[in-house]
């Protein structure tokens, strides 16, 4: 998996952690990674409905459950 992004030129960022907004993101994934990502997003959506205090989840952690050797980039899903 590879992640690419185009910065948003407005200069807006989250003050609490300094993460900058992207105007575009590209996920370069294999078919199996796409399926894993869809499973991960569905899991996150279910958990946000079940747990009021659900905050965020890391895709890399989810991938490591089935592949301990995963050492690639991470996607973090944060509840809006």
PELINTA-V923230 format. One record per residue. PHI is phi in whole degrees, 0 to 359 (NA if undefined). OMEGA is omega in radians with two decimals (NA if undefined). Layout:
PHI	OMEGA
PHI	OMEGA
This chain:
NA	3.03
230	3.13
238	3.10
226	3.13
211	3.06
253	-3.11
299	3.03
281	-3.04
282	3.12
290	-3.13
80	-3.13
285	3.08
211	3.11
280	-3.06
297	-3.06
289	-3.13
226	3.08
74	3.14
286	-3.13
275	3.09
287	3.04
250	3.03
272	-3.13
201	3.07
229	3.09
240	3.07
252	3.13
263	-2.98
235	2.96
282	3.11
300	-3.14
292	3.08
292	3.08
298	3.10
296	3.10
297	3.13
296	3.12
294	3.06
298	-3.13
298	-3.14
296	3.09
296	3.10
298	3.13
299	-3.14
298	3.10
299	-3.08
294	3.11
294	3.10
280	-3.08
273	-3.02
237	-3.11
300	-3.08
266	3.12
300	-3.07
242	-3.11
200	3.12
212	3.14
257	3.10
296	3.13
299	3.09
297	3.12
298	3.13
294	-3.13
292	3.08
297	3.14
253	-3.12
216	-3.09
302	-3.08
273	-3.11
302	-3.11
221	-3.10
262	3.14
291	-3.07
237	2.94
245	3.11
246	3.09
261	-3.11
238	-3.11
293	-3.12
280	NA
